[in-house]
């Protein structure tokens, strides 16, 4: 009987399947997008730069204004440059997008006694990791907003420099010019001549600084293999109650809580793991980036979640409307079935089975279509494909069957109430 | 006259005799237009709302001394002129800062003179613990960075003596709060601006001012240009780290929401259309009967068209109202603020709903009307 009902009203059934497929594809696309949106937006938010700083545990406090240290006599502690690749060996190594070390010193421009900060760093340094992998990292990765007028500096060319825009205007230097600075070391002023490769436009403090390869500052200061600060850019999960509790004091957690926290990419967990990997270090979450990131992420996820629900409701209603009319349309057939002795339960069963078959077919078809939709959106908005979540398959199929059934349900009630004679007579 | 009264009678009967079916169709239309108008309302507001959320990243514009002079201070009253160019309602907050080095417990520390009440507005990410609301003795109030508090073993309520590095001026203050940022702020002490100016003998002067400004697109660049041309001696810059990233991400979110909303719109329209279509298809017999009684194709089409249009109009109006409520639900739950009502959407949504329902009801009528009445009336 079910087979018959499919072969007879084929055209109408096809319409139903297409409608359901369309609704299911919408649901698939939206679910895939909203499950993946966190990762995608997180990646985009990396343009805000580092969200962790790693500094040595210090006895004294730095008194720095705009990169100039007003406390130069104090003994400073340093981190070992050799320890940097260890960042990529922590539990959440994969989430570390980039990092750069910094070693600052004050210098004076030839013929003036105004102090300027000279910053030694990696620009785009090639690293061979203990795991055997290779990595290029430096300020180019963690400060993607920098606009360079001229050329980037190569880390191996020690006497080259990038100069901040405001400072360049003040000193009237252009790319290609030579710049002599007197570096303040413990032994007194040391002159260094730099070739300006490019001008940095950042809009922030960096506009007043001179950037040189790390090795140069280490050489001038006689501090081989030392760095004063590391900035790390990592993909993180928005903070929650557990993460806040852990950030206060990881020791206050129970063993189970600690494990959950340690194995989740909270910024505090990553900071903790960095401190474990690099001895004598203190890792801080930069709240400006970490906190705001969590805020924006949760807003976007919530927005997408609501849009997904709107999409589900809208497609669900379309489907159930269609099913209602489909059943009502066949009141004559139902009347006939009842007239020749069919029980209510049998009639209902027939319709239910039909609805389930339509729902499954439509659901599978819609799932495949929806994957296409999701990829189109992923490509056009983020330029990368969205990852396909297996979880969506059962959700969509269950959903389409459920919605089809619900849609048929209201019609079923009228099926039970139908008086065969009345229907067959044509008086509806 | 007679013809038109018959027309209305037919329309009236068609609605009254098929209450449940009309209800189903109307329900679909109302829901469809509600989703459409709700999402469109949200879509038009998304830039403004997300832009506001992005201000949690802090200042996006900085005003610093300009020109090639060696002096690195500007007059405090310059802020007022900058504010008038930015227009007050767009500025979320601003901090005029004056930096100096002071000795505290034999440690040299950076003292930042600023508007303490603006700190949280400009940099919402700062965590300030302690009694930040207390107004009393505000001239003696300081916030200290977390690292400072740890190193110098300071507690809230403790009294401190700040001594200007290089002179004999001192100032007695009380720790009112502890600031955590994970960045340089952890190593600084925050004191009221006027008090700092007195301490360092720099009355009416500041080093730099940070602004958190609501912007749209390239707005900020034009504003900084306007400031730089109208006020001499200073240089306004957009903070690229913040403003540029914001523009990029906002654009992505906008296009994402645009795509998603348009897909939902499309599917909603299709659902409404299929519902309308099926309600017409099932009236094939009626059409056949009318034709057998001598009705013209044209008059049948006019009848169905007006039925569809009436449903569309009614559903559209109710849908807009529901949609506005939907937009408020989204606005409240995501952005904690109201979404503004756009008059422009009213005619657009009603027009769309009218066109879709009319088209959806007239298409099947065309095929039905072309069928020979005898065949339809006979049955299959």
Boltz contact constraints between the chains, C-beta under 6 A:
constraints:
  - contact:
      token1: [A, 19]
      token2: [B, 274]
      max_distance: 6.0
  - contact:
      token1: [A, 26]
      token2: [B, 267]
      max_distance: 6.0
  - contact:
      token1: [A, 44]
      token2: [B, 249]
      max_distance: 6.0
  - contact:
      token1: [A, 44]
      token2: [B, 252]
      max_distance: 6.0
  - contact:
      token1: [A, 47]
      token2: [B, 245]
      max_distance: 6.0
  - contact:
      token1: [A, 48]
      token2: [B, 245]
      max_distance: 6.0
  - contact:
      token1: [A, 49]
      token2: [B, 241]
      max_distance: 6.0
  - contact:
      token1: [A, 61]
      token2: [B, 151]
      max_distance: 6.0
  - contact:
      token1: [A, 61]
      token2: [B, 187]
      max_distance: 6.0
  - contact:
      token1: [A, 62]
      token2: [B, 187]
      max_distance: 6.0
  - contact:
      token1: [A, 63]
      token2: [B, 101]
      max_distance: 6.0
  - contact:
      token1: [A, 63]
      token2: [B, 108]
      max_distance: 6.0
  - contact:
      token1: [A, 63]
      token2: [B, 109]
      max_distance: 6.0
  - contact:
      token1: [A, 63]
      token2: [B, 110]
      max_distance: 6.0
  - contact:
      token1: [A, 65]
      token2: [B, 99]
      max_distance: 6.0
  - contact:
      token1: [A, 65]
      token2: [B, 110]
      max_distance: 6.0
  - contact:
      token1: [A, 70]
      token2: [B, 101]
      max_distance: 6.0
  - contact:
      token1: [A, 71]
      token2: [B, 108]
      max_distance: 6.0
  - contact:
      token1: [A, 145]
      token2: [B, 240]
      max_distance: 6.0
  - contact:
      token1: [A, 145]
      token2: [B, 241]
      max_distance: 6.0
  - contact:
      token1: [A, 145]
      token2: [B, 244]
      max_distance: 6.0
  - contact:
      token1: [A, 170]
      token2: [B, 68]
      max_distance: 6.0
  - contact:
      token1: [A, 202]
      token2: [B, 240]
      max_distance: 6.0
  - contact:
      token1: [A, 203]
      token2: [B, 237]
      max_distance: 6.0
  - contact:
      token1: [A, 203]
      token2: [B, 238]
      max_distance: 6.0
  - contact:
      token1: [A, 203]
      token2: [B, 239]
      max_distance: 6.0
  - contact:
      token1: [A, 203]
      token2: [B, 240]
      max_distance: 6.0
  - contact:
      token1: [A, 204]
      token2: [B, 239]
      max_distance: 6.0
  - contact:
      token1: [A, 204]
      token2: [B, 241]
      max_distance: 6.0
  - contact:
      token1: [A, 284]
      token2: [B, 182]
      max_distance: 6.0
  - contact:
      token1: [A, 285]
      token2: [B, 182]
      max_distance: 6.0
  - contact:
      token1: [A, 286]
      token2: [B, 182]
      max_distance: 6.0
  - contact:
      token1: [A, 286]
      token2: [B, 183]
      max_distance: 6.0
  - contact:
      token1: [A, 287]
      token2: [B, 125]
      max_distance: 6.0
  - contact:
      token1: [A, 287]
      token2: [B, 181]
      max_distance: 6.0
  - contact:
      token1: [A, 287]
      token2: [B, 182]
      max_distance: 6.0
  - contact:
      token1: [A, 288]
      token2: [B, 58]
      max_distance: 6.0
  - contact:
      token1: [A, 288]
      token2: [B, 125]
      max_distance: 6.0
  - contact:
      token1: [A, 291]
      token2: [B, 125]
      max_distance: 6.0
  - contact:
      token1: [A, 292]
      token2: [B, 56]
      max_distance: 6.0
  - contact:
      token1: [A, 292]
      token2: [B, 57]
      max_distance: 6.0
  - contact:
      token1: [A, 292]
      token2: [B, 125]
      max_distance: 6.0
  - contact:
      token1: [A, 295]
      token2: [B, 56]
      max_distance: 6.0
  - contact:
      token1: [A, 296]
      token2: [B, 53]
      max_distance: 6.0
  - contact:
      token1: [A, 299]
      token2: [B, 53]
      max_distance: 6.0
  - contact:
      token1: [A, 299]
      token2: [B, 334]
      max_distance: 6.0
  - contact:
      token1: [A, 302]
      token2: [B, 334]
      max_distance: 6.0
  - contact:
      token1: [A, 303]
      token2: [B, 334]
      max_distance: 6.0
  - contact:
      token1: [A, 306]
      token2: [B, 330]
      max_distance: 6.0
  - contact:
      token1: [A, 307]
      token2: [B, 260]
      max_distance: 6.0
  - contact:
      token1: [A, 310]
      token2: [B, 35]
      max_distance: 6.0
  - contact:
      token1: [A, 311]
      token2: [B, 264]
      max_distance: 6.0
  - contact:
      token1: [A, 314]
      token2: [B, 35]
      max_distance: 6.0
  - contact:
      token1: [A, 314]
      token2: [B, 264]
      max_distance: 6.0
  - contact:
      token1: [A, 314]
      token2: [B, 268]
      max_distance: 6.0
  - contact:
      token1: [A, 315]
      token2: [B, 267]
      max_distance: 6.0
  - contact:
      token1: [A, 317]
      token2: [B, 31]
      max_distance: 6.0
  - contact:
      token1: [A, 318]
      token2: [B, 271]
      max_distance: 6.0
  - contact:
      token1: [A, 321]
      token2: [B, 24]
      max_distance: 6.0
  - contact:
      token1: [A, 321]
      token2: [B, 28]
      max_distance: 6.0
  - contact:
      token1: [A, 321]
      token2: [B, 275]
      max_distance: 6.0
  - contact:
      token1: [A, 322]
      token2: [B, 274]
      max_distance: 6.0
  - contact:
      token1: [A, 324]
      token2: [B, 24]
      max_distance: 6.0
  - contact:
      token1: [A, 325]
      token2: [B, 278]
      max_distance: 6.0
  - contact:
      token1: [A, 329]
      token2: [B, 282]
      max_distance: 6.0
  - contact:
      token1: [A, 377]
      token2: [B, 259]
      max_distance: 6.0
  - contact:
      token1: [A, 381]
      token2: [B, 252]
      max_distance: 6.0
  - contact:
      token1: [A, 381]
      token2: [B, 255]
      max_distance: 6.0
  - contact:
      token1: [A, 381]
      token2: [B, 256]
      max_distance: 6.0
